[in-house]
Amino acid sequence: MDLTSSSGGGDPRQIEETKPLLGGDVPAPEGTKMGAVPCRRALLLCNGMRYKLLQEGDIQVCVIRHPRTFLSKILTSKFLRRWEPHHLTLADNSLASATPTGYMENSVSYSAIEDVQLLSWENAPKYCLQLTIPGGTVLLQAANSYLRDQWFHSLQWKKKIYKYKKVLSNPSRWEVVLKEIRTLVDMALTSPLQDDSINQAPLEIVSKLLSENTNLTTQEHENIIVAIAPLLENNHPPPDLCEFFCKHCRERPRSMVVIEVFTPVVQRILKHNMDFGKCPRLRLFTQEYILALNELNAGMEVVKKFIQSMHGPTGHCPHPRVLPNLVAVCLAAIYSCYEEFINSRDNSPSLKEIRNGCQQPCDRKPTLPLRLLHPSPDLVSQEATLSEARLKSVVVASSEIHVEVEPASTAKPALTASAGDDNEPNLIDCLMVSPACSTMSIELGPQADRTLGCYVEILKLLSDYDDWRPSLASLLQPIPFPKEALAHEKFTKELKYVIQRFAEDPRQEVHSCLLSVRAGKDGWFQLYSPGGVACDDDGELFASMVHILMGSCYKTKKFLLSLAENKLGPCMLLALRGNQTMVEILCLMLEYNIIDNNDTQLQIISTLESTGVGKRMYEQLCDRQRELKELDADLARLLSSGSFGNLENLSLAFTNVTSACAEHLIKLPSLKQLNLWSTQFGDAGLRLLSEHLTMLQVLNLCETPVTDAGLLALSSMKSLCSLNMNSTKLSADTYEDLKAKLPNLKEVDVRYTEAW
């Protein structure tokens, strides 16, 4: 009985790939005339079906042992041996059963499989697959045609990949190798299998080939890169291949391969990579690619166009991962510029160690503190009485880093705190820079200097995009740069542009990131303010930062208190120079009673009266205070002078009214909205209001001195639907209690409180 194909003689699934592997054409199995013909690329055109690569599955197995000369007679007979159910696994090099008994007692190596065919015949089970092996045939019976085809394509793929791994593991002629790589890539691109490993497996084979053959010429390198380029359009290169790409970027940055092949690969990495920590070599490759662009004749113009292409032409970048990935690359590159400094300071792991697995703690040298001192002889002489024996100028030259270290036993106590201590010294203390000096003399090698210039310029470009600026400010708020970079004058001077862009942005989510991420840590505001290690402009940037931060009205008092405690001297100095922002700051400190010390108040008043603008603004402040002191009495006279029983909305915001006015407010039974923002209204007044103003719906207590004692009384005001307790002394427990007892409360503001 003649054999027929499962879907007719023209079924392209019966065609097997015959492109050569290394060593020439593979001879067709003797049995091909019995049931199938060699498979061609028409395989892809079969009804457009896609299949997931099988790794394991259940299937019926039958094995027929026979001499090759009797194959036709056995297969055309109506008698078949029994079928056995097996759970088969398609391993890397063989087909094995989970229960190695019966027909599958021994695994079937892919190298032993001469042919894979789809077969069917009359009056016999359908959906069969034939594997031709020496001395016999293995028949696999699937449950349906789709599953059979899935087994067919998966077995074909495993068999071919196994052969390519074997023949490309020991190459001899590279012109033949290149041909086979192209064939391998073509096979992956035309496979009906849809699985990540379909493209990754060829890349890993090529990656291993390159890592084991390091004596290739530049032209051979480029030919191989071009050959595998189609696979990289939708796949990240594996780690070893990234190392190969990095080497090419370093050695031939002007090669057209960098622009034509690497550009789409890096664009895909930046758009789709989720975590460089899982594959740091992707980050290193991106870093080397950008440095290669910077080596072109146009230099930073090419880099700028690349950044523009990553953002896109619209006002908002459509790819949310681009910015964090670019920032991660920039931070790693800048860190690498100071790596030798950092290793000399605290013997921390280098980037190379991090990539390859850091040393065990027991293998590392003891930590030695690095002293970063200003080379000025005047400063040395001024502090000679304190540390004459240890103060010496430090000059870091070109490629080799020379630093002075001292044993931990002689280090200052402030710097020998245990690693687990939460009270970390701020950046200025860590730098060990005298208050009179801000930077240290540092010289980077030519390559490090170019790297630093390139990636700081990229940070500048990122800060120019309005949609990226909020996220960039947030990423840079917990200052991510090493202390050595912050002590480097060139770095801080270049980065100043980015900080200025943050300070100019009117959005609170941006300019608020200038402040430290938590109490006790320095932020950009501290570093670029007078006395900070990065200040080089006599406080101009500081004044501009203060001006924009004062616009964050919900933090006015807290911010003023911080300035009074830490930056009062610079504020007064800039006010003496006629800076209007600083004059306003000093006036607000007096108006909000920020300064308790009488002598300090007199110094501020003297400072204000020393300039024309200060004198004028202080006089206006005095006039306002005289008027506000009479407000309680005026309010009493106002409310008693006529009928205000129907008054529903009253605002006393930014006045000096106190709890004493509550006695007059309770005479307004119809009051629904009351604004006491930034007044001196306290707990006693709240308790009185809660007993009488039962109709009150909206109450604003922002920046008032109220505490839990008064706020708890609000629980009886069941009509409240909007309550602002921003910047008060509200606790989390009181907030939860109020939410439970005020059923109509819909709008609540608890920012800058313990409940936030």
URTA-V744375 format. One record per residue. N is the residue number from 0. PHI is phi in radians with two decimals (NA if undefined). Layout:
[[N	PHI] [N	PHI]]
This chain:
[[0	NA] [1	-1.22] [2	-1.43] [3	-2.25] [4	-1.30] [5	-1.20] [6	-2.42] [7	1.74] [8	-1.12] [9	-1.68] [10	-1.11] [11	-1.17] [12	-1.21] [13	-1.55] [14	-1.71] [15	-1.91] [16	-1.04] [17	-2.19] [18	-1.11] [19	-1.27] [20	-1.70] [21	-1.04] [22	1.76] [23	1.83] [24	-1.21] [25	-1.53] [26	-1.13] [27	-1.25] [28	-1.06] [29	-1.10] [30	-1.53] [31	-1.12] [32	-1.20] [33	-1.39] [34	-2.60] [35	-2.62] [36	-2.03] [37	-0.97] [38	-1.50] [39	-1.98] [40	-1.17] [41	-1.04] [42	-0.89] [43	-1.21] [44	-1.47] [45	-1.29] [46	0.92] [47	1.17] [48	-1.23] [49	-2.12] [50	-2.36] [51	-1.48] [52	-1.10] [53	-1.37] [54	-1.89] [55	-2.86] [56	3.03] [57	-1.57] [58	-2.82] [59	-1.51] [60	-2.17] [61	-2.42] [62	-2.08] [63	-2.05] [64	-1.63] [65	-2.90] [66	-1.23] [67	-1.04] [68	-1.20] [69	-1.86] [70	-1.04] [71	-1.07] [72	-1.12] [73	-1.16] [74	-1.24] [75	-1.51] [76	-1.32] [77	-1.44] [78	-1.63] [79	-2.22] [80	-1.24] [81	-1.19] [82	-1.81] [83	-2.03] [84	-1.38] [85	-2.41] [86	-1.78] [87	-1.62] [88	-2.04] [89	-1.60] [90	-1.31] [91	-1.21] [92	-2.23] [93	-2.79] [94	-1.82] [95	-2.26] [96	-1.82] [97	-1.21] [98	-2.13] [99	-1.23] [100	-2.41] [101	1.07] [102	-1.08] [103	-1.81] [104	-1.05] [105	-2.02] [106	-1.19] [107	-1.83] [108	-1.24] [109	-1.08] [110	-1.19] [111	-1.51] [112	-1.44] [113	-1.44] [114	-2.76] [115	-2.20] [116	-2.36] [117	-1.68] [118	-2.30] [119	-2.73] [120	-2.61] [121	-1.16] [122	0.95] [123	-2.36] [124	-0.99] [125	-1.51] [126	1.02] [127	-1.81] [128	-2.23] [129	-1.96] [130	-1.90] [131	-1.55] [132	-2.19] [133	-1.00] [134	1.42] [135	3.07] [136	-2.45] [137	-1.87] [138	-1.82] [139	-2.05] [140	-1.96] [141	-1.69] [142	-1.39] [143	-2.68] [144	-1.20] [145	-1.12] [146	-1.14] [147	-1.08] [148	-1.13] [149	-1.12] [150	-1.11] [151	-1.06] [152	-1.19] [153	-1.17] [154	-1.14] [155	-1.03] [156	-1.13] [157	-1.06] [158	-1.13] [159	-1.19] [160	-1.10] [161	-1.05] [162	-1.15] [163	-1.15] [164	-1.04] [165	-1.28] [166	-1.34] [167	-1.57] [168	-1.39] [169	-2.45] [170	-1.34] [171	-2.18] [172	-1.92] [173	-1.29] [174	-1.20] [175	-1.30] [176	-1.02] [177	-1.05] [178	-1.09] [179	-1.22] [180	-1.12] [181	-1.11] [182	-1.13] [183	-1.09] [184	-1.10] [185	-1.09] [186	-1.09] [187	-1.17] [188	-1.24] [189	-1.73] [190	-1.25] [191	-1.33] [192	-1.34] [193	-2.09] [194	-2.80] [195	-1.03] [196	-1.24] [197	-1.12] [198	-1.59] [199	-1.27] [200	-1.03] [201	-1.09] [202	-1.11] [203	-1.20] [204	-1.12] [205	-1.16] [206	-1.06] [207	-1.15] [208	-1.05] [209	-1.22] [210	-1.18] [211	-1.61] [212	-2.30] [213	-1.60] [214	-1.76] [215	-1.32] [216	-1.38] [217	-1.06] [218	-1.13] [219	-1.12] [220	-0.99] [221	-1.16] [222	-1.09] [223	-1.19] [224	-1.07] [225	-1.11] [226	-1.13] [227	-1.62] [228	-0.96] [229	-1.02] [230	-1.27] [231	-1.47] [232	-1.15] [233	-2.20] [234	-2.51] [235	-1.31] [236	-1.19] [237	-1.16] [238	-0.96] [239	-1.11] [240	-1.20] [241	-1.06] [242	-1.08] [243	-1.12] [244	-1.13] [245	-1.05] [246	-1.07] [247	-1.17] [248	-1.09] [249	-1.24] [250	-1.47] [251	-2.35] [252	-1.15] [253	-1.62] [254	-1.14] [255	-1.15] [256	-1.05] [257	-1.05] [258	-1.31] [259	-1.41] [260	-1.78] [261	-1.29] [262	-1.01] [263	-1.11] [264	-1.16] [265	-1.17] [266	-1.06] [267	-1.17] [268	-1.05] [269	-1.19] [270	-1.42] [271	-2.10] [272	-1.18] [273	-1.81] [274	-2.77] [275	-1.18] [276	-1.10] [277	-1.37] [278	-2.52] [279	-1.10] [280	-1.25] [281	-1.09] [282	-1.15] [283	-1.14] [284	-1.09] [285	-1.06] [286	-1.09] [287	-1.20] [288	-1.10] [289	-1.12] [290	-1.12] [291	-1.15] [292	-1.06] [293	-1.20] [294	-1.43] [295	-1.22] [296	-1.04] [297	-1.32] [298	1.02] [299	-1.15] [300	-1.12] [301	-1.18] [302	-1.09] [303	-1.08] [304	-1.13] [305	-1.15] [306	-1.08] [307	-1.09] [308	-1.16] [309	-1.28] [310	-1.32] [311	1.70] [312	-1.35] [313	-1.44] [314	-1.27] [315	-2.19] [316	-1.20] [317	-1.38] [318	-1.97] [319	-1.18] [320	-1.54] [321	-1.09] [322	-1.09] [323	-1.05] [324	-1.21] [325	-1.11] [326	-1.12] [327	-1.06] [328	-1.15] [329	-1.09] [330	-1.10] [331	-1.14] [332	-1.17] [333	-1.16] [334	-1.03] [335	-1.11] [336	-1.14] [337	-1.92] [338	-1.05] [339	-1.18] [340	-1.02] [341	-1.13] [342	-1.12] [343	-1.24] [344	-1.27] [345	-2.26] [346	1.02] [347	-1.27] [348	-1.14] [349	-1.39] [350	-1.06] [351	-1.13] [352	-1.15] [353	-1.11] [354	-1.16] [355	-1.67] [356	1.74] [357	-1.19] [358	-1.10] [359	-1.22] [360	-0.93] [361	-1.23] [362	-1.52] [363	-1.56] [364	-1.35] [365	-1.07] [366	-1.23] [367	-2.18] [368	-1.23] [369	-1.65] [370	-1.68] [371	-1.85] [372	-2.18] [373	-1.21] [374	-1.37] [375	-1.15] [376	-1.12] [377	-1.12] [378	-1.15] [379	-1.11] [380	-1.19] [381	-1.16] [382	-1.82] [383	-1.07] [384	-1.18] [385	-1.62] [386	-2.60] [387	-1.05] [388	-1.27] [389	-1.86] [390	-1.44] [391	-2.46] [392	-1.26] [393	-2.03] [394	-2.16] [395	-1.72] [396	-1.87] [397	0.47] [398	-1.54] [399	-1.85] [400	-1.70] [401	-2.03] [402	-2.33] [403	-1.81] [404	-2.21] [405	-2.35] [406	-1.02] [407	-1.03] [408	-1.17] [409	-1.79] [410	-1.26] [411	-1.13] [412	-1.00] [413	-1.12] [414	-1.83] [415	-1.93] [416	-1.15] [417	-1.18] [418	-1.12] [419	-1.52] [420	-1.26] [421	-1.32] [422	-1.47] [423	-1.29] [424	-1.18] [425	-1.29] [426	-1.09] [427	-1.13] [428	-1.13] [429	-1.10] [430	-1.27] [431	0.97] [432	-1.68] [433	-1.10] [434	-0.99] [435	-1.43] [436	-2.24] [437	-2.07] [438	-2.40] [439	-2.04] [440	-1.32] [441	-2.25] [442	-2.18] [443	-1.63] [444	-1.17] [445	-0.98] [446	-1.18] [447	-1.11] [448	-1.15] [449	-1.15] [450	-1.07] [451	-1.06] [452	-1.05] [453	-1.12] [454	-1.42] [455	-1.19] [456	-1.12] [457	-1.14] [458	-1.05] [459	-1.09] [460	-1.08] [461	-1.10] [462	-1.27] [463	-1.41] [464	-1.57] [465	-1.07] [466	-1.32] [467	-1.51] [468	-1.07] [469	-1.03] [470	-1.20] [471	-1.11] [472	-1.08] [473	-1.15] [474	-1.18] [475	-1.66] [476	-1.11] [477	-1.33] [478	-0.76] [479	-1.62] [480	-1.59] [481	-1.16] [482	-1.06] [483	-1.12] [484	-1.16] [485	-1.25] [486	-1.65] [487	-1.67] [488	-1.05] [489	-1.10] [490	-1.11] [491	-1.15] [492	-1.19] [493	-1.25] [494	-1.23] [495	-0.98] [496	-1.05] [497	-1.11] [498	-1.14] [499	-1.10] [500	-1.11] [501	-1.14] [502	-1.20] [503	-1.48] [504	-1.29] [505	-1.31] [506	-1.32] [507	-1.10] [508	-1.12] [509	-1.60] [510	-1.24] [511	-1.20] [512	-1.28] [513	-1.22] [514	-1.42] [515	-1.16] [516	-1.28] [517	-2.74] [518	-1.08] [519	1.55] [520	-2.01] [521	-1.38] [522	-2.03] [523	-1.09] [524	-1.06] [525	-1.25] [526	-1.20] [527	-1.76] [528	-1.57] [529	-0.94] [530	1.67] [531	-1.36] [532	-1.19] [533	-1.84] [534	-1.31] [535	-2.42] [536	-2.29] [537	1.03] [538	1.67] [539	-1.12] [540	-1.14] [541	-1.01] [542	-1.10] [543	-1.18] [544	-1.17] [545	-1.09] [546	-1.05] [547	-1.29] [548	-1.20] [549	-1.17] [550	-1.25] [551	-1.37] [552	-1.05] [553	-1.27] [554	-2.07] [555	-0.99] [556	-1.15] [557	-1.12] [558	-1.18] [559	-1.10] [560	-1.12] [561	-1.11] [562	-1.11] [563	-1.13] [564	-1.40] [565	-2.06] [566	-2.26] [567	-1.13] [568	-1.03] [569	-1.04] [570	-1.09] [571	-1.19] [572	-1.12] [573	-1.21] [574	-1.14] [575	-1.10] [576	-1.46] [577	1.59] [578	-1.21] [579	-1.17] [580	-1.05] [581	-1.24] [582	-1.10] [583	-1.10] [584	-1.08] [585	-1.10] [586	-1.11] [587	-1.15] [588	-1.06] [589	-1.24] [590	-1.16] [591	-1.58] [592	0.98] [593	-1.25] [594	-1.64] [595	-1.58] [596	-1.28] [597	-1.13] [598	-1.10] [599	-1.14] [600	-1.05] [601	-1.14] [602	-1.12] [603	-1.14] [604	-1.09] [605	-1.09] [606	-1.12] [607	-1.11] [608	-1.36] [609	-1.45] [610	-2.19] [611	-1.11] [612	-1.18] [613	-1.18] [614	-1.10] [615	-1.13] [616	-1.21] [617	-1.21] [618	-1.12] [619	-1.11] [620	-1.10] [621	-1.08] [622	-1.10] [623	-1.13] [624	-1.14] [625	-1.11] [626	-1.24] [627	-1.25] [628	-1.13] [629	-1.65] [630	-1.16] [631	-1.01] [632	-1.18] [633	-1.11] [634	-1.13] [635	-1.10] [636	-1.15] [637	-1.11] [638	-1.25] [639	-1.63] [640	-1.53] [641	-2.79] [642	-1.64] [643	-2.08] [644	-1.09] [645	-1.71] [646	-1.15] [647	-1.94] [648	-2.34] [649	-2.44] [650	-2.09] [651	-2.04] [652	-1.06] [653	1.04] [654	-2.07] [655	-1.76] [656	-1.10] [657	-2.10] [658	-1.08] [659	-1.10] [660	-1.30] [661	-1.06] [662	-1.10] [663	-1.59] [664	-1.18] [665	-1.25] [666	-1.45] [667	-1.98] [668	-1.14] [669	-1.60] [670	-1.09] [671	-1.97] [672	-2.29] [673	-2.33] [674	-1.95] [675	-2.02] [676	-1.01] [677	0.98] [678	-2.00] [679	-1.75] [680	-1.18] [681	-2.10] [682	-1.11] [683	-1.06] [684	-1.14] [685	-1.09] [686	-1.08] [687	-1.22] [688	-1.10] [689	-1.12] [690	-1.47] [691	-2.10] [692	-1.59] [693	-1.30] [694	-1.56] [695	-1.11] [696	-1.98] [697	-2.21] [698	-2.36] [699	-1.94] [700	-1.99] [701	-1.03] [702	1.02] [703	-1.94] [704	-1.43] [705	-1.19] [706	-2.23] [707	-1.01] [708	-1.03] [709	-1.49] [710	-1.16] [711	-1.09] [712	-1.16] [713	-1.19] [714	-1.10] [715	-1.51] [716	-1.59] [717	-1.18] [718	-1.47] [719	-1.08] [720	-2.08] [721	-2.45] [722	-2.42] [723	-1.88] [724	-2.07] [725	-1.04] [726	1.04] [727	-1.95] [728	-1.67] [729	-1.19] [730	-1.77] [731	-1.13] [732	-1.14] [733	-1.12] [734	-1.08] [735	-1.09] [736	-1.14] [737	-1.14] [738	-1.07] [739	-1.27] [740	-1.72] [741	-2.04] [742	-1.18] [743	-1.58] [744	-1.24] [745	-2.00] [746	-2.06] [747	-2.35] [748	-2.07] [749	-2.13] [750	-1.08] [751	1.04] [752	-2.25] [753	-1.16] [754	-1.44] [755	-1.32]]
